[in-house]
Amino acid sequence: MANFLLVHGAWHGAWCWRRVLPGLVQAGHRVHAVTLTGVGERAHLLHPGIDLETHITDVMMAMDTEEMDEVILVVHSYAGMLGTALADRRPERLKQLVYLDAVLPKPGESWSSTHASATRNARIAAYEATPLRSFPAPDASVFGLTGADHAWVQRRQTPHPGGPYTHVLQFDPKQVASVPRTFINCTEPPLGTIEASRQRMIDAQFWDGAWLPGSNIIEMKTGHDPMVSDPKGLVAILASLA
């Protein structure tokens, strides 16, 4: 049995893992899905003071409250920032860190650092224009979703807090690299804002050479939300990592 802690990306919530949870549980694993402050069923808690530390604390508290050790921490998209922070601060609690088509930051970067200037400026302008400092979700089609899958995600997405978008994360890459890591690369279609992370995951110089040793890359021929578009394939990959 493995302990899986699942952390969604921007605009989503624990709801996005609904099709993945049964398969992991039926395989005998313990699974808990986190919802970050201000989104999903916690959207009513959205406020201007939410920042990256708020969401890092959400994940740490889930780990503590669920009394999980030897955790396989699965972080999707934006939550790559959070997984990196957890591996830096609590490496002894993690069995593996799984970046699911996720942000791979450098020390001193924010989530926005690797985005095109047009994307970054538009999101910052959007959250600065709202009293709650949030920015809206893109159309779910950018995740490669169509039909009923598109409609399911589209109606559940909520605005994302703006604070975490520009909040800089400091961490020790060697500490993070002490945790075994897997990057699941979703390629059909690839999401443009993850492109920098795709380049980094194969860069021998990334994190001053600390990234590649102890890391693994798995490709999924699906879009950015594989927990929706290919849940059986994702369950199989995660179960193999256990």
HUTA-V162167 format. One record per run of one state. SS is the DSSP state (~ for helix, > for strand, _ for the rest). FROM is the first residue (numbers start at 1). TO is the last residue. If there is no record, write none. Layout:
ss = (SS/SS)
from = (FROM/FROM)
to = (TO/TO)
This chain:
ss = (_/>/_/~/_/>/_/~/_/~/_/>/~/_/~/>/_/>/_/~/_/~/_/>/_/~/_/~/_/>/_/~/_/>/_/~/_/>/_/~/_/~/_/>/_/~/_/~/_)
from = (1/3/8/14/27/30/35/40/46/52/66/71/77/90/91/94/101/109/110/111/115/117/129/134/136/140/144/147/157/160/162/163/167/169/170/173/177/181/187/192/201/206/210/215/221/226/230/231/242)
to = (2/7/13/26/29/34/39/45/51/65/70/76/89/90/93/100/108/109/110/114/116/128/133/135/139/143/146/156/159/161/162/166/168/169/172/176/180/186/191/200/205/209/214/220/225/229/230/241/242)
